[in-house]
Amino acid sequence: MSARHCVAAVGMAVLLSGCLEVKQHPSYIDGEYAGKVDNRSEQVRFHSDKMAWTAAVSNRTLRQNEYNRANP
């Protein structure tokens, strides 16, 4: 492969590198987000009971602690 072919290949790669860019920003209508609202996990899994959600997260955290699980 000659130097001319290498330069042409690099030039084509540089030109085509931006062709697959996808729009990554959400669409806004009148300054407001035009998508669906995301529910919080305590609303979906715990029927909006924030105390039950907090207790579940705390219990999971305690079970992941190696000091609590290890035998002394």
Chimera marker file (.cmm) of the C-alpha trace (Angstrom):
<marker_set name="trace">
<marker id="1" x="0.000" y="0.000" z="0.000" r="1" g="1" b="0" radius="0.5"/>
<marker id="2" x="1.525" y="3.280" z="-1.022" r="1" g="1" b="0" radius="0.5"/>
<marker id="3" x="1.641" y="6.465" z="0.990" r="1" g="1" b="0" radius="0.5"/>
<marker id="4" x="-1.060" y="7.977" z="-1.226" r="1" g="1" b="0" radius="0.5"/>
<marker id="5" x="-3.458" y="5.148" z="-0.361" r="1" g="1" b="0" radius="0.5"/>
<marker id="6" x="-2.698" y="5.507" z="3.352" r="1" g="1" b="0" radius="0.5"/>
<marker id="7" x="-3.409" y="9.233" z="3.262" r="1" g="1" b="0" radius="0.5"/>
<marker id="8" x="-6.657" y="8.607" z="1.366" r="1" g="1" b="0" radius="0.5"/>
<marker id="9" x="-7.754" y="5.931" z="3.846" r="1" g="1" b="0" radius="0.5"/>
<marker id="10" x="-7.032" y="8.169" z="6.835" r="1" g="1" b="0" radius="0.5"/>
<marker id="11" x="-8.844" y="11.063" z="5.149" r="1" g="1" b="0" radius="0.5"/>
<marker id="12" x="-11.928" y="8.931" z="4.493" r="1" g="1" b="0" radius="0.5"/>
<marker id="13" x="-11.904" y="7.675" z="8.078" r="1" g="1" b="0" radius="0.5"/>
<marker id="14" x="-11.768" y="11.242" z="9.390" r="1" g="1" b="0" radius="0.5"/>
<marker id="15" x="-14.578" y="12.378" z="7.091" r="1" g="1" b="0" radius="0.5"/>
<marker id="16" x="-16.844" y="9.445" z="7.921" r="1" g="1" b="0" radius="0.5"/>
<marker id="17" x="-16.212" y="9.428" z="11.673" r="1" g="1" b="0" radius="0.5"/>
<marker id="18" x="-18.917" y="12.022" z="12.377" r="1" g="1" b="0" radius="0.5"/>
<marker id="19" x="-21.586" y="10.513" z="10.130" r="1" g="1" b="0" radius="0.5"/>
<marker id="20" x="-23.059" y="8.192" z="12.745" r="1" g="1" b="0" radius="0.5"/>
<marker id="21" x="-23.574" y="10.835" z="15.427" r="1" g="1" b="0" radius="0.5"/>
<marker id="22" x="-27.038" y="10.528" z="16.940" r="1" g="1" b="0" radius="0.5"/>
<marker id="23" x="-28.945" y="13.344" z="18.602" r="1" g="1" b="0" radius="0.5"/>
<marker id="24" x="-28.356" y="12.819" z="22.335" r="1" g="1" b="0" radius="0.5"/>
<marker id="25" x="-30.294" y="15.706" z="23.849" r="1" g="1" b="0" radius="0.5"/>
<marker id="26" x="-33.975" y="15.364" z="24.777" r="1" g="1" b="0" radius="0.5"/>
<marker id="27" x="-36.517" y="17.363" z="22.863" r="1" g="1" b="0" radius="0.5"/>
<marker id="28" x="-38.027" y="20.386" z="24.583" r="1" g="1" b="0" radius="0.5"/>
<marker id="29" x="-41.362" y="22.053" z="23.824" r="1" g="1" b="0" radius="0.5"/>
<marker id="30" x="-41.905" y="25.541" z="25.269" r="1" g="1" b="0" radius="0.5"/>
<marker id="31" x="-38.892" y="25.078" z="27.553" r="1" g="1" b="0" radius="0.5"/>
<marker id="32" x="-40.306" y="21.874" z="29.095" r="1" g="1" b="0" radius="0.5"/>
<marker id="33" x="-39.108" y="18.303" z="28.614" r="1" g="1" b="0" radius="0.5"/>
<marker id="34" x="-41.340" y="16.569" z="26.067" r="1" g="1" b="0" radius="0.5"/>
<marker id="35" x="-40.955" y="12.989" z="27.332" r="1" g="1" b="0" radius="0.5"/>
<marker id="36" x="-42.612" y="10.798" z="29.904" r="1" g="1" b="0" radius="0.5"/>
<marker id="37" x="-41.950" y="11.295" z="33.592" r="1" g="1" b="0" radius="0.5"/>
<marker id="38" x="-39.798" y="8.626" z="35.227" r="1" g="1" b="0" radius="0.5"/>
<marker id="39" x="-41.217" y="7.087" z="38.371" r="1" g="1" b="0" radius="0.5"/>
<marker id="40" x="-39.046" y="6.739" z="41.437" r="1" g="1" b="0" radius="0.5"/>
<marker id="41" x="-38.269" y="3.227" z="42.614" r="1" g="1" b="0" radius="0.5"/>
<marker id="42" x="-40.182" y="3.650" z="45.882" r="1" g="1" b="0" radius="0.5"/>
<marker id="43" x="-43.255" y="4.684" z="43.866" r="1" g="1" b="0" radius="0.5"/>
<marker id="44" x="-43.112" y="1.626" z="41.627" r="1" g="1" b="0" radius="0.5"/>
<marker id="45" x="-41.975" y="-1.191" z="43.927" r="1" g="1" b="0" radius="0.5"/>
<marker id="46" x="-43.116" y="0.014" z="47.355" r="1" g="1" b="0" radius="0.5"/>
<marker id="47" x="-46.366" y="1.860" z="46.454" r="1" g="1" b="0" radius="0.5"/>
<marker id="48" x="-44.924" y="5.273" z="47.448" r="1" g="1" b="0" radius="0.5"/>
<marker id="49" x="-43.892" y="4.011" z="50.913" r="1" g="1" b="0" radius="0.5"/>
<marker id="50" x="-40.578" y="5.808" z="51.417" r="1" g="1" b="0" radius="0.5"/>
<marker id="51" x="-39.957" y="4.195" z="54.837" r="1" g="1" b="0" radius="0.5"/>
<marker id="52" x="-40.249" y="0.657" z="53.408" r="1" g="1" b="0" radius="0.5"/>
<marker id="53" x="-37.918" y="1.566" z="50.557" r="1" g="1" b="0" radius="0.5"/>
<marker id="54" x="-35.355" y="3.037" z="52.977" r="1" g="1" b="0" radius="0.5"/>
<marker id="55" x="-35.548" y="-0.081" z="55.172" r="1" g="1" b="0" radius="0.5"/>
<marker id="56" x="-35.026" y="-2.362" z="52.153" r="1" g="1" b="0" radius="0.5"/>
<marker id="57" x="-31.985" y="-0.384" z="51.027" r="1" g="1" b="0" radius="0.5"/>
<marker id="58" x="-30.531" y="-0.410" z="54.554" r="1" g="1" b="0" radius="0.5"/>
<marker id="59" x="-31.035" y="-4.181" z="54.883" r="1" g="1" b="0" radius="0.5"/>
<marker id="60" x="-29.379" y="-4.774" z="51.529" r="1" g="1" b="0" radius="0.5"/>
<marker id="61" x="-26.450" y="-2.599" z="52.568" r="1" g="1" b="0" radius="0.5"/>
<marker id="62" x="-26.029" y="-4.504" z="55.834" r="1" g="1" b="0" radius="0.5"/>
<marker id="63" x="-26.052" y="-7.853" z="54.001" r="1" g="1" b="0" radius="0.5"/>
<marker id="64" x="-23.313" y="-6.637" z="51.684" r="1" g="1" b="0" radius="0.5"/>
<marker id="65" x="-21.033" y="-5.702" z="54.578" r="1" g="1" b="0" radius="0.5"/>
<marker id="66" x="-18.313" y="-8.352" z="54.965" r="1" g="1" b="0" radius="0.5"/>
<marker id="67" x="-17.745" y="-7.500" z="58.630" r="1" g="1" b="0" radius="0.5"/>
<marker id="68" x="-21.345" y="-8.435" z="59.468" r="1" g="1" b="0" radius="0.5"/>
<marker id="69" x="-21.279" y="-11.661" z="57.418" r="1" g="1" b="0" radius="0.5"/>
<marker id="70" x="-17.877" y="-13.003" z="58.552" r="1" g="1" b="0" radius="0.5"/>
<marker id="71" x="-17.510" y="-15.280" z="61.513" r="1" g="1" b="0" radius="0.5"/>
<marker id="72" x="-15.394" y="-13.675" z="64.256" r="1" g="1" b="0" radius="0.5"/>
<link id1="1" id2="2" r="1" g="1" b="0" radius="0.2"/>
<link id1="2" id2="3" r="1" g="1" b="0" radius="0.2"/>
<link id1="3" id2="4" r="1" g="1" b="0" radius="0.2"/>
<link id1="4" id2="5" r="1" g="1" b="0" radius="0.2"/>
<link id1="5" id2="6" r="1" g="1" b="0" radius="0.2"/>
<link id1="6" id2="7" r="1" g="1" b="0" radius="0.2"/>
<link id1="7" id2="8" r="1" g="1" b="0" radius="0.2"/>
<link id1="8" id2="9" r="1" g="1" b="0" radius="0.2"/>
<link id1="9" id2="10" r="1" g="1" b="0" radius="0.2"/>
<link id1="10" id2="11" r="1" g="1" b="0" radius="0.2"/>
<link id1="11" id2="12" r="1" g="1" b="0" radius="0.2"/>
<link id1="12" id2="13" r="1" g="1" b="0" radius="0.2"/>
<link id1="13" id2="14" r="1" g="1" b="0" radius="0.2"/>
<link id1="14" id2="15" r="1" g="1" b="0" radius="0.2"/>
<link id1="15" id2="16" r="1" g="1" b="0" radius="0.2"/>
<link id1="16" id2="17" r="1" g="1" b="0" radius="0.2"/>
<link id1="17" id2="18" r="1" g="1" b="0" radius="0.2"/>
<link id1="18" id2="19" r="1" g="1" b="0" radius="0.2"/>
<link id1="19" id2="20" r="1" g="1" b="0" radius="0.2"/>
<link id1="20" id2="21" r="1" g="1" b="0" radius="0.2"/>
<link id1="21" id2="22" r="1" g="1" b="0" radius="0.2"/>
<link id1="22" id2="23" r="1" g="1" b="0" radius="0.2"/>
<link id1="23" id2="24" r="1" g="1" b="0" radius="0.2"/>
<link id1="24" id2="25" r="1" g="1" b="0" radius="0.2"/>
<link id1="25" id2="26" r="1" g="1" b="0" radius="0.2"/>
<link id1="26" id2="27" r="1" g="1" b="0" radius="0.2"/>
<link id1="27" id2="28" r="1" g="1" b="0" radius="0.2"/>
<link id1="28" id2="29" r="1" g="1" b="0" radius="0.2"/>
<link id1="29" id2="30" r="1" g="1" b="0" radius="0.2"/>
<link id1="30" id2="31" r="1" g="1" b="0" radius="0.2"/>
<link id1="31" id2="32" r="1" g="1" b="0" radius="0.2"/>
<link id1="32" id2="33" r="1" g="1" b="0" radius="0.2"/>
<link id1="33" id2="34" r="1" g="1" b="0" radius="0.2"/>
<link id1="34" id2="35" r="1" g="1" b="0" radius="0.2"/>
<link id1="35" id2="36" r="1" g="1" b="0" radius="0.2"/>
<link id1="36" id2="37" r="1" g="1" b="0" radius="0.2"/>
<link id1="37" id2="38" r="1" g="1" b="0" radius="0.2"/>
<link id1="38" id2="39" r="1" g="1" b="0" radius="0.2"/>
<link id1="39" id2="40" r="1" g="1" b="0" radius="0.2"/>
<link id1="40" id2="41" r="1" g="1" b="0" radius="0.2"/>
<link id1="41" id2="42" r="1" g="1" b="0" radius="0.2"/>
<link id1="42" id2="43" r="1" g="1" b="0" radius="0.2"/>
<link id1="43" id2="44" r="1" g="1" b="0" radius="0.2"/>
<link id1="44" id2="45" r="1" g="1" b="0" radius="0.2"/>
<link id1="45" id2="46" r="1" g="1" b="0" radius="0.2"/>
<link id1="46" id2="47" r="1" g="1" b="0" radius="0.2"/>
<link id1="47" id2="48" r="1" g="1" b="0" radius="0.2"/>
<link id1="48" id2="49" r="1" g="1" b="0" radius="0.2"/>
<link id1="49" id2="50" r="1" g="1" b="0" radius="0.2"/>
<link id1="50" id2="51" r="1" g="1" b="0" radius="0.2"/>
<link id1="51" id2="52" r="1" g="1" b="0" radius="0.2"/>
<link id1="52" id2="53" r="1" g="1" b="0" radius="0.2"/>
<link id1="53" id2="54" r="1" g="1" b="0" radius="0.2"/>
<link id1="54" id2="55" r="1" g="1" b="0" radius="0.2"/>
<link id1="55" id2="56" r="1" g="1" b="0" radius="0.2"/>
<link id1="56" id2="57" r="1" g="1" b="0" radius="0.2"/>
<link id1="57" id2="58" r="1" g="1" b="0" radius="0.2"/>
<link id1="58" id2="59" r="1" g="1" b="0" radius="0.2"/>
<link id1="59" id2="60" r="1" g="1" b="0" radius="0.2"/>
<link id1="60" id2="61" r="1" g="1" b="0" radius="0.2"/>
<link id1="61" id2="62" r="1" g="1" b="0" radius="0.2"/>
<link id1="62" id2="63" r="1" g="1" b="0" radius="0.2"/>
<link id1="63" id2="64" r="1" g="1" b="0" radius="0.2"/>
<link id1="64" id2="65" r="1" g="1" b="0" radius="0.2"/>
<link id1="65" id2="66" r="1" g="1" b="0" radius="0.2"/>
<link id1="66" id2="67" r="1" g="1" b="0" radius="0.2"/>
<link id1="67" id2="68" r="1" g="1" b="0" radius="0.2"/>
<link id1="68" id2="69" r="1" g="1" b="0" radius="0.2"/>
<link id1="69" id2="70" r="1" g="1" b="0" radius="0.2"/>
<link id1="70" id2="71" r="1" g="1" b="0" radius="0.2"/>
<link id1="71" id2="72" r="1" g="1" b="0" radius="0.2"/>
</marker_set>
